[in-house]
Amino acid sequence: MDLRALNARRHPYHRLRHALLAAPIALIALVTVGDILAPSDVHLGPFLVAAPALTASFAGPRTTGFVGAVAVLAQVVVAMVRSSATDLNHSVQIVSLILISVFVTLFAHLREGREKELVQLRSVAEAAQQVVLRPLRERIGPLRMASVYLAAEAEAQIGGDLYAAARTAHGTRLLIGDVRGKGLEAVGDAAVVLGAFRASAHQEAELSGLVAYLEGAVAPDLQDACVEDADGVDDRGEAFITAAVLDVPDDRQTLGLVNCGHPPPLLLRGGRVIRLDVTHPAPPLGLSELVEPGLAAQTFAAETFAFEEGDIMLLYTDGVIEARDETGAFYPLTERLAAWQGTGPRALLDHLCDDLLSHAAGHCLGDDAAMVAIERLG
């Protein structure tokens, strides 16, 4: 990750911290003046503990310790003005304030260490994203493309959603998929699928052979990741990858599609949205042998659809259509796509991203979401 980009992201937060620091300092000043001017039977000193406690919520240990020291000094000044720093009441307040200041400073130290770990993890995640999930080129042959990945977790830059494109001698092959599960295992499974696709997209003449190769590459990896439970029950059915694999030839305005349990692509043509539903969907990658043992290759028959000049095709993962608003309603992707009036894949994805995040409750997605838009040019 570019450190300058990281610092640029963090600068606004640093400026906010400096602005927030005025609050505990102002609190110390108000409590000190109020305690000095208050009647003899009124003691406002205990309120000073709020200053270092408040500072620890947004600042580091040094700043927290400094505010705590200022609060203790203010308490000593109040004690000396009102009576004596050695009387029992003020002595207890000063000692208590010192102990609490030390405690919240330690808390700030632990929180700052955690923040540094998160920054490092974010940096590693972004580097992994650039290696595993490479950005698609804007123009490949007669196709113009755009892609976007929206992580459900703020600190996670990549998960189990995946997409890729490969240029062949006769056209362009596309892949979009979704690994069941989350975390590092999902990232590893996504890397296996993408690696297999990039290695075989140029070698397999038929789309069915390409998907069969993907199945053969990922099935052993998924099965190795599964273990039998205490009752000896095999849970291989818990690991699979939904995927849609497409072949777009240069010399024909069509496309071939093998859908392995993935949401169907949507084709935008003249203001109409056409769902590319296959007649015989294939099982998700990793499950074909469980569905039809020994017949995996035959289950991956490609179906042909028209893909004409000016058409825009949208590939997406279920994180898009499963995003819910405050009422629990799913995101109406087909309706929003039909209502779009812009031009070009990038403009479409920018519109859908803004609209999707506005729809999602709290602007947070329940699952990672990936989208790829492809326009057929002349």
N, C-alpha and C positions, 0 to 999 in steps of 0.2 A: 504494500500500500504506500502511496505517496504521503510522506510525513507532512508536507506542506498542506495537502488537502485535509489531513486529519486535524492539523492545528487550526485550519480555517473553520472546520466544523466546531471546534471547541472554543474558539475565541468568543462567540456570543455568550456562551455559558460563563466564561471567566468574567466578562464585563457584568453579567447579571450578579455574580457572586460579590463583586466589588460594590455594586449598588445595594445589595442586601446587607452588607456589613454596616451600613449606616443605621439600620434598625436596632441592633443590640447596643451600639454606642449611644444612640439617642435614648434608649431605655435606661442605660446606666446614668446618664446625665439627669433625666427626669426623676428617677428614684432617689438619686443623691440629693438633689435640690429639695424635693418633696419631703424627704426624711429630715433634712436639717430644719425646714420651716414648720414641720408638723409639731403638734403638742407633745409634751414629754411622755405621755402614755400611749402614743401612737408610734409604731415602728414599721417602716417600709423596707428595711434592709433585706428581709427574706426574699423580696421580689427580685433582687439583684441576681439570684441564681438563674433566672430565666435568660439572662444575656448569654453566658457561655453555652447553655443548653440549646438556645436558638442558633447560635453560631455553628455548633457541631453538626447541625442538620444540613448545612450547605458548604461549609468551609473546611480546610484542612486542619491538622493538629496544631501547626504553628499559630495560625490565626485564632483558633479556639483557645489555645493557651494564653495568647496575648490578651484576648477579651476577658478571660478568666482572671488574669493578673490585674487588669484595669478594674474589674468589678471588686476584687479583694481590696485594692488600693482605695477605691471609693468607699467601701465599708469601713476601712480604717479611718478615713477622713471624717466620715459621719460620726464614728465613735468618739474621736478626739474633740469634735466640735460640740457634741451633745453632752458628753460626760468624760469618759476615759476609755481608751482602747483595752484596758485591763479589767473593766468591770465584767461581771459574769454574763450578762445578757449579750453584750457586744462580742465578748470572747467566743461564746458558743456560735454566734452568727458568722464570725470570721473563720473559725475552724471548719464549720460546716460548708461554707462557701469554697474554701480551699479544697476540701475533699471532693466536693461535687465537680469543681473545675478540673481536677485531675482525672476524675472518672470520665467526664464527657470528652476530654482531650484524648484519652485512650480510645474512646469510641470513634472519634474523628480519624484517628490514626488507622484503625481497622477498616473503616469505611473507605478511606482514601486508597488503602492497599487493594481493596476489592474493586474499586473503580479502575485502577491501573490494570488489574487482571482482565477486566472486561474490555478495556481498550486494546490490549494485546490480543485477546481472543477475536475481537472484531477485525483487527488487522490481518490475522491469520485466515479468518473466514473469507475476507475479501480477496486475499491472495489465492485461496483455494477456488473461489468462484471464477477467477480469471483463468485458472488452469483447467478446471473440470467443465465449467459451463461457459464456453467461449462465446463472445457476442457474435451474432450473425452478421455477415456482410450485407450492406445496404442493397447491393445489386449482384445477382447471380444469374448469368444468362439472360433469358427473357423475363426474369422475375425480379420484383423489387420487394424487399423484406424489411421488417422491423420486429423487434422482440423486447419483452420486458419480463422481469422477475420481481414479484412482490413477496417479501418474507413476512410470515405471520408474526414472528418475534422480532422486536426491534434490534436485538443484538445479533440475530442470525442472518447471515447474508445469503446462505444457500441451504437448501434442504433436499427433499426427495423428488422435487419436480425437475424435469430436464427437457431440453430441446437441442436439436442439432440439424445442420444441413450439410450435404456433401455434393459436390459437382462431379458428374460422371461424363463419359464421352457422348452420351445421348440425351442427357437432361440433368435434373436436380432431384435428389432424394432428401426427404425431410423426416424427422422423427420428433415426436413429443410424447412424454411419458410421465408417470407419477408412481413413485415407489411407495408401497404401503409402509407406514411408520414414519418416525422422525429420528433426529439425532444423527450421530456419526455413522451408524449402520446404514441409514437411508442414503447418506451422502456417498458411502462406499458402494452401495448397490447402483446408485445413479452413475458413478464413475465407470463401473463395469459395463453397463448398458451403452454408455456413450463411447467407451473405448472399442467395444465390439462393433458398434455401428460405423465408426470412422474407419475401422480396419476392413470391414466387409462390404461397405456401400459401393466400392469401386470394383469388387471382384465378383459379386453375385449378379448374374445376368437377369434373373427373374426376381420380382419383389417377394414372392413367396419363399424363395431360397434365402433371401436376406433376412426375413423374419424368422425362418427356421434356424438360421445361424445365430441370431440373437437369442432365441430360446435355448439353443444348445450351449451358448456361452454363459447365460445368467442362471439357468436352472441349477447346475451343480453348486454355484456360489450361494444361491438362496437356500438350498437344501443343507449345505454345510453350516449355515448360520442357524439352523433349526435343530433343536434337541428334543428328545422324548421327555415327557413329564414324569412325575413320580409313579403314575399308573401305567407307564410304558406306551402312552398314546402319542403318535407322531403328529406334530403340529405344522407340517409343511404347508398346509392350506393357509396358514397365517402369513406367509411370505409370498408376495407376488408383485408384479409391476404391470400396470395398465399402460398401453402404448398405442399410438396411431402412427403407422409408417406409410409414407406416400412417395410416389414416383411421378414426377412431372416432366414429360418429354418435351424437347425443344420444338420438334417438327409437327406435333399434334396438339390441338387445344383440348386436351383431356388430362386426366390424372388417374393413377392407379392407387387404390387404398386398401390396406389391411388394417382392420381395427381390432385390437386385442383388449376388449373390455374398457375402452377409453371413451369419454364423451365425444360425440360425433363432431367433425369439423362443420363450420357454418360458412356458407358461400353467399356473399353479398353481390347481387346482380340487379342493376336497375332499380334499386330501392326495395327489392325483395330479398328475403333471407331464406336460403335453401339448406336444409339439414342433409348432410351426406351420410345417411343411414345405410349401412351395408346390410345385405340380405342374410348373410351368414357370418355373424361376428365370431372372431377367434377368441379362445380363452386368453386371459392375461398371461404374460410371460412368466414362466415358472410353474404354471398349472396345466400345461397342455398334456403332459404325460399322465396326470391324474384324471383328466377328462377322457382321453382316448389313448391308452397306452400303445406305444409303438407307431402311432399314426400322426405324430406331431406335424410333419411337413405338409400332409394333406389338409390340415385344418387351416393353413395360412393362404388360402386362395385369395388373390387380389380381385377387386371389383373396380370397374371403370366408371368415371363420372366426367361430365363436361366441365371444362375449366377454360372459359373463353377470354378473349382480350377485354381488358377493363374489369374483369371480375376480381374481387378481393376475398380471399379465404382466410378465415380465422381459426387457428388452432389454440386450444386452451386446456387447462387442467381443472379438476373439479373444485379447486379452491375458489374459482371465479363464480361458478353457479351455486355454490353452497354458502356464499357470504350472506349473512342475515342482517336485517335492520333491527331497530328497537322493538318492532312488533313480531319479530321472528320470521318475516317474509324473506324468501330467497331472492337473490339478485336476478332480475328478468333480463338476461343477456340477449335473448333473441329480440325482444321488444326494443331494447336500447340500441341494438345494432341496426335494426330496421329504421329507427328514427334519426340515425346519424346522417348529416348532410355534407360532410367534408369530403376531402379527397386525399388519397395516399395512405399507405400502411402506418407511417409514423403518426400522422394526425389522428388516425383511428385509435391507435393504442393510447395516445395521450388523452384522448377523450374518454376512453373506457376506464383508464386508471383513475382519473379524477372522479368519474361517475361512480366507480366501484367503491372507492374509499369514502365518498360522500354517503353512499348507501349503507356501508357497513357500520354497525353500532359502535360508537366510540372511535370511528375511523381505524379500527383494528380488525384484521382478517382472522377468521377462525382457523385457517389453514393456508399454507403457502399457495401462491397463485402464479402461473406462468401463462403468457400469451404470445403467439407469433402470428403476424399478419403478412400475407403474401399477395401481391398484386401481379396479375398477368399483363405484361406489356405487349406491344405490337411486335 
